[in-house]
Amino acid sequence: DQSAYAPDDKVSVTVSQLPLRKVVYKCKSWPSSNHCGQHAPNVFGGDLGWSLDGSCTGTTGPTSSPSFDSLGFISNPSGCPPEFSTGSSDYEAGDLVSTTVSLSPLRKVVYECRAWPNVGYCNQVGGSMDPGKTYGYLGWTLRGACEGTLAPTPAPQVYAGACTYIACTTASSCTPGAAAANTISGSTACSCGTGVTASSSCKQQTCVNTQINTYSSSATYVVGSISRRGTQKYVCRVAGWCNNSGYAPETTQYWTQAWSKSGICM
C-alpha cells in the first residue's frame, strides 16, 4: 500500500530481544516514500523507501508507524565483524561488516557483501553506496544484529607458488639451420635450412616461461596478456579496457568484457 506511510514517518525494528535493542528507520521524501508501504526497512529493497535514523529505547504513545518483525540477532560467540570502513576498497562477495547504530547502549547491525554482479558496489565507498545508505542495498544485504568484537585474524598469506605461462615471440628473420633456442613447448628451429640464403621469409619462434604478476592498473596489457588475482589467472581480451581499473578482474560487473578466466596457478 503506497499510501500507508508518509515522508518522515518513523518505524522501529527490533534487532534483539535480550537485551532489547531497536533501531529506527525514517520514510524518505517523495517520490521514494512510495516504496515505504511496499518493503519493510529490514528486507531487500527496503532501502528504496527507508533510511536508518538511529536507535531507540522504551515505547511511545499510539502511532500510525508500527514496529516491523524482528531483524534477528546474530549469535556469534566470536563477536561482531569489523566495522565498515570507507578507507577499504577490497571487499569481496560474502564479506561481513558491522555498522554502529547507537553508542549508548552500543548497538550494531551486520551487512554482507553481495555476490557478483553486485560485488562491485561494495567497493564504491564513502557515499550513498555504503551499507545502510540510500543505495547500499545494491551491494550489501542486511543480515542482523551483533555484539562484541571479533578476535584479530591472522594476516593473509601471499601466494608464494610459481605462477607462469608460456609466452612466444616470432623473429622476423633467423639464421638458416639454427636450432630451437630451448626445449620449451612451442619453440622452433629456423624455418630455413642450412645452405639457404637468409631472408625475411625465414621465421623462428621462441617461447619462454613468463612470471604472471598480480593485476595492476599501472601495468600495460595487450590482447593475450595474462594477470592474476591470488591463484586465479585471467587473459586480456580487449587491450584498451584491460588497462582500465574499471574493468579489473572480478571487481565490477563489467570485468568479463575485458578479461576471461584462464585457469589456476599450480
GITAUR-V799935 format. One record per backbone hydrogen bond with DSSP energy under -1.0 kcal/mol. CO is the residue of the C=O (numbers start at 0). NH is the residue of the N-H. Records with the same first field share a line. If there is no record, write none. Layout:
CO=NH + NH
This chain:
0=3
5=8
8=26
10=24
11=67
12=22
13=70
15=20
20=14 + 15
21=55
22=12
23=52
24=10
25=50
26=7
30=33
31=34
32=35
34=37 + 38
39=42
42=45
44=47
45=48 + 49
48=27
50=25
53=23
71=144
73=75
75=78
79=149
81=97
84=87
91=94
94=112
96=110
97=83
98=108
101=106
106=100 + 101
107=145
108=98
109=142 + 143
110=96
111=140
112=93
114=117
117=120
118=121
119=122
120=123
122=124
126=129
127=134
129=132
132=135
134=137
135=138 + 139
138=113
140=111
143=109
144=73
162=211
164=209
166=207
168=205
174=177
177=189
183=186
191=176
192=195
198=201
202=190
203=170
204=187
205=168
207=166
209=164
212=227
215=218
221=224
224=235
226=233
227=214
228=231
230=264
231=228
232=261
233=226
234=259
235=223
237=241
238=242
240=243
243=246
244=247
247=250
251=254
253=256
254=257 + 258
257=236 + 237
259=234
262=232
